[in-house]
Amino acid sequence: MLIRSLLAFTLLIAWPFAGHAPALSESSSSAAAEPVALLSLWLDPRPLPPASDPAAEARVFEQTLVRAVELFLPVPDSSRTNIALAAAAFSSRKPLLLHVSGFESGSPIIEFVADTAQPETAAAIPHRRWAASQRGAEAGLPVFELFADINALRLTFESSFASGRAGRFIHALGAPNARSLMLHGRWITPDKVALFDPALPMAPAARRIGEYAKLNGPPLIRLDQSWNSRADEPSTIRGLNIAAGHWPSAQLKMSPPAAPFLCLFRADFRAWLGNALKVRGAWLDPESAAACEQSCAAWLRASRPSIDRISGSISSWLLLRPSALHPDLLIVQTPPKSDGFKAEAVVGEFDQLMRKQFPSRIEVIPDGGSRLPSPADWPLSVIFWNPNQATPSPTVQLRILLRGGSNDLAK
């Protein structure tokens, strides 16, 4: 479940903010010369509850990760086998490490290491120190690390970075000058989840309100992003928080839904939409990318009133949670901003916006909702808007189905 949520949001949410945080410098000049994996994914799923269907969860893990990698490069049989071993370890709640040690005939060599602690990768240690130094991070237990040596990848695929999809993708992510990147995940148990942002000073009046002093939120996955720029020393790390480690009870007017864990994102919907369109264009060839950029810019201008009404009607927090019933289903929801806004009205506006842009691709699904399928080779398919119109939800919801362009639908 952890890997599903992170893969679904990393590409479109993690990167628009690169370059907007103060630096933390660590001295590690001797360690910088040690070898480092080009890409590595470390997971410790032991805090998660046991899988209700381990075989199904392993299939979802394997398919999602293979398809995510194949967006960039084909996955050889040996690497598929190692991803399958990692999927089985994850569904059994055992720590695991997957790393790319090199490339052969343009395909990544993905290796699997079972039952491993956090890898002592020299280039990753300054990133890890930065993450541990952040306010409120001490409440969480590290359970996830995704590390990318962008500089090594740039040298390995020099021509592709110069003019191909890889270079356009890195630019679209807002990190064209990155030397290395890391995404950090920390598991925070309910007894350590604050009901206010610990990074902000608390007003004297708030200190007198008992609920603010309690630590009784839902289980959370806190996400932080760190990077090192080629303009800085290798030990200088910059970064920011992506998914909060607290439950914002004063701003988020809803009760925490029951789920194995939640991720809470500070939602800048306009920035996310613009970034998603840039990432989509990065996958195209240069000529098609230019046409796509012009088309997206025209659509954004024409749709600005609708986009503003939608983003202005909902909370500035977006909640992501896995389904307790379906291992391949994620639920994203946010409440209306106030009692003056109704979720069904926001959904209706969104429905009209999407139908104008994709008139021939929207599908009506049996429960009365609407679906916009992704390309068949993508690792996820998005089912938009509240799935049961007969009993309107008090929150605006969408569902992410991790089956690519599959026509099968989750109940």
Long-range contacts (C-beta under 8 A, 24 or more apart in sequence): 1-48, 1-57, 1-260, 1-261, 1-322, 1-327, 2-43, 2-45, 2-48, 2-143, 2-144, 2-185, 2-221, 2-261, 3-43, 3-61, 3-64, 3-65, 3-90, 3-144, 4-60, 4-61, 4-64, 4-322, 4-327, 4-328, 4-330, 4-402, 5-221, 5-263, 5-320, 5-321, 5-322, 5-330, 6-144, 6-146, 6-183, 6-185, 6-221, 6-223, 7-64, 7-65, 7-68, 7-379, 7-380, 8-320, 8-330, 8-380, 8-400, 8-402, 9-263, 9-265, 9-320, 10-146, 10-183, 11-173, 11-279, 12-272, 12-275, 12-276, 12-279, 13-242, 13-265, 13-272, 14-183, 14-223, 14-225, 14-242, 15-173, 15-174, 15-175, 15-225, 15-275, 16-173, 16-174, 16-268, 16-271, 16-272, 16-274, 16-275, 17-174, 17-225, 17-240, 17-242, 18-173, 18-174, 18-175, 18-178, 18-225, 18-227, 19-174, 19-175, 19-229, 19-238, 20-240, 21-238, 21-239, 21-240, 22-238, 23-232, 23-236, 23-237, 23-238, 24-129, 24-130, 24-133, 24-236, 24-237, 24-238, 24-239, 25-233, 25-235, 25-236, 25-237, 26-125, 26-126, 26-129, 26-130, 26-235, 26-236, 26-237, 27-235, 28-122, 28-125, 28-126, 28-234, 28-235, 29-234, 29-235, 31-122, 31-123, 31-125, 32-122, 32-123, 32-234, 32-235, 33-122, 34-122, 34-123, 35-122, 36-121, 36-122, 36-123, 36-124, 36-149, 36-152, 37-99, 37-100, 37-101, 37-119, 37-121, 37-147, 37-149, 38-99, 38-100, 38-101, 38-102, 38-148, 38-149, 38-152, 38-153, 38-156, 39-99, 39-100, 39-108, 39-147, 39-148, 39-149, 39-153, 40-97, 40-98, 40-99, 40-100, 40-119, 40-121, 40-124, 40-145, 40-146, 40-147, 41-97, 41-98, 41-99, 41-145, 41-146, 41-147, 42-95, 42-96, 42-97, 42-98, 42-116, 42-118, 42-119, 42-144, 42-145, 42-146, 43-86, 43-90, 43-95, 43-96, 43-97, 43-143, 43-144, 44-95, 44-142, 44-143, 44-144, 45-90, 45-93, 45-94, 45-95, 45-143, 46-93, 46-94, 46-95, 46-143, 47-141, 47-143, 47-187, 47-189, 48-93, 48-260, 48-261, 49-260, 50-93, 51-91, 51-93, 51-327, 52-324, 52-325, 52-327, 53-327, 54-91, 54-92, 55-91, 56-327, 56-328, 57-87, 57-90, 57-91, 57-327, 58-84, 58-87, 58-88, 58-90, 58-91, 59-87, 59-327, 60-327, 60-328, 60-402, 61-86, 61-87, 61-90, 61-91, 62-87, 63-379, 63-402, 63-403, 63-404, 64-379, 64-380, 64-402, 65-98, 65-379, 67-377, 67-378, 67-379, 67-404, 68-379, 69-108, 69-110, 70-377, 71-283, 71-377, 71-378, 71-379, 72-165, 72-166, 73-103, 73-106, 73-107, 73-108, 74-106, 74-107, 75-107, 75-108, 75-110, 76-104, 76-107, 76-108, 76-109, 78-109, 78-110, 79-107, 79-108, 79-109, 79-110, 82-110, 82-111, 82-112, 83-110, 83-112, 85-112, 85-114, 86-112, 89-114, 89-115, 103-156, 118-142, 118-145, 119-145, 121-147, 123-147, 123-149, 123-180, 123-234, 124-180, 124-182, 126-228, 126-234, 126-235, 126-236, 126-237, 127-180, 127-182, 127-184, 127-226, 127-228, 127-237, 127-239, 128-182, 128-184, 129-237, 130-226, 130-237, 130-238, 130-239, 131-182, 131-184, 131-186, 131-224, 131-226, 131-239, 134-224, 134-239, 134-241, 135-198, 135-199, 136-194, 136-197, 136-198, 136-199, 136-222, 136-245, 136-246, 137-186, 137-222, 137-224, 137-245, 139-186, 139-188, 139-192, 139-193, 139-194, 139-198, 139-245, 140-186, 140-187, 140-188, 140-192, 140-222, 140-245, 141-186, 141-187, 141-188, 142-184, 142-185, 142-186, 142-187, 143-185, 143-186, 143-187, 143-221, 144-183, 144-184, 144-185, 144-186, 144-221, 145-182, 145-183, 145-184, 145-185, 146-182, 146-183, 147-180, 147-181, 147-182, 148-180, 148-181, 148-182, 149-179, 149-180, 150-175, 150-178, 150-179, 150-180, 150-181, 151-178, 151-179, 151-180, 151-230, 163-286, 165-282, 165-283, 168-281, 168-282, 168-286, 168-289, 169-279, 169-282, 169-283, 171-282, 172-275, 172-278, 172-279, 172-281, 172-282, 173-275, 173-279, 174-275, 175-227, 177-229, 177-230, 177-231, 178-227, 178-228, 178-229, 178-230, 179-227, 179-228, 179-229, 179-230, 179-232, 179-234, 180-227, 180-228, 181-225, 181-226, 181-227, 181-228, 182-225, 182-226, 182-227, 183-223, 183-224, 183-225, 183-242, 184-223, 184-224, 184-225, 184-226, 185-221, 185-222, 185-223, 186-221, 186-222, 186-224, 186-245, 187-219, 187-220, 187-221, 187-261, 188-219, 188-220, 188-221, 188-222, 188-245, 189-219, 190-215, 190-216, 190-217, 190-218, 190-219, 191-215, 191-216, 193-217, 193-218, 193-219, 193-220, 193-245, 193-246, 193-247, 194-245, 194-246, 194-247, 195-246, 195-247, 195-248, 195-249, 195-250, 196-246, 196-248, 196-249, 196-250, 197-244, 197-246, 197-248, 198-245, 198-246, 199-241, 211-249, 212-249, 217-246, 217-247, 217-249, 217-256, 218-247, 218-256, 218-257, 218-259, 218-261, 218-262, 219-259, 219-260, 219-261, 219-262, 220-244, 220-245, 220-246, 220-247, 220-261, 220-262, 220-263, 220-264, 221-261, 221-262, 221-263, 223-263, 243-320, 248-317, 251-315, 251-316, 251-317, 252-315, 252-317, 252-319, 252-335, 253-315, 253-335, 253-338, 254-319, 254-335, 254-394, 254-395, 257-319, 257-321, 257-333, 258-324, 259-321, 259-322, 259-324, 260-321, 260-322, 260-324, 261-321, 261-322, 262-319, 262-320, 262-321, 263-319, 263-320, 263-321, 264-317, 264-318, 264-319, 264-320, 265-317, 265-318, 265-319, 265-320, 266-316, 266-317, 266-318, 267-314, 267-315, 267-316, 267-317, 267-318, 267-334, 269-307, 269-310, 269-311, 269-314, 270-307, 270-311, 273-300, 273-307, 274-300, 299-357, 303-353, 303-356, 303-357, 306-349, 306-352, 306-353, 307-353, 309-349, 310-346, 310-349, 310-350, 310-353, 312-337, 313-337, 313-341, 313-345, 313-346, 313-349, 314-341, 314-346, 314-396, 323-410, 325-411, 326-410, 326-411, 328-401, 328-402, 328-403, 328-410, 329-399, 329-400, 329-401, 329-402, 329-410, 330-399, 330-400, 330-402, 331-397, 331-398, 331-399, 331-400, 332-397, 332-398, 332-399, 332-400, 333-393, 333-395, 333-396, 333-397, 333-398, 334-395, 334-396, 335-394, 335-395, 335-396, 336-394, 336-395, 336-396, 342-392, 343-386, 343-392, 343-393, 343-394, 343-395, 343-396, 343-397, 344-386, 344-389, 344-392, 346-396, 347-385, 347-386, 347-396, 350-384, 350-385, 350-396, 351-384, 351-385, 354-384, 365-409, 366-409, 367-411, 371-409, 373-405, 373-407, 374-404, 374-405, 375-404, 375-405, 376-404, 376-405, 376-406, 377-404, 377-405, 378-404, 378-405, 379-404, 380-404, 381-405, 381-406, 383-409, 383-410
